[in-house]
Amino acid sequence: MPRKPRMPRMPRMTRMTRMTRMTRMTRMTRMTRMTRMPRLTSVALAFALLLPARPAQAQPRWQEIGKTRSGNPVYVDARSVRKGNDGIVNATIRVVYTTPVKSPKGNLTASRALAMFDCARMTFATKENTTYIDEKANRVFQRTVNKQPGFGPAIAGNFADVALQHLCGK
């Protein structure tokens, strides 16, 4: 049987040559990383400088839309305003009492209502109403959730009338 030709043997690497190769590879990798870092940061810096400057202030959550007959400011949460296909506008309305209303549990300072506004009929319905003793501390006096809200006319000068005028534009 004929013998297979032998492949020439590669010289064995000594431990020292292996270490030297590893060290060279590590150095090359580190150098590559070091040279890439400044390039990336300079590109990011150039990109940041090219972006248009925007004001640092964010839009406030509550926008004042008017005052009630008694002078209490009425606010709307602009992010909560949604108009449905049926023409009904949903929004969160907030009223801050300029003079706190006295109650047995403490002075009421504000109220929030999640309401629906029918612009075609100029009526509203309250889904949920929360009255606060201390709004900043989130101390709730009463929270009412209507299972089946009913639409009705807004009394002139109250928060619903102010919100209807603002949201329906009439």
Secondary structure, 3 states (H helix, E strand, C coil): CCCCCCCCCCCCCCHHHHHHHHHHHHHHHHHHHHHHHHHHHHHHHHHHHHCCCCCCCCCCCEEEEEECCCCCEEEEEHHHCEECCCCEEEEEEEEEEEEEEEECCEEEEEEEEEEEEECCCCEEEEEEEEEEEECCCCEEEEEEECCCCCCEECCCCCHHHHHHHHHHCC
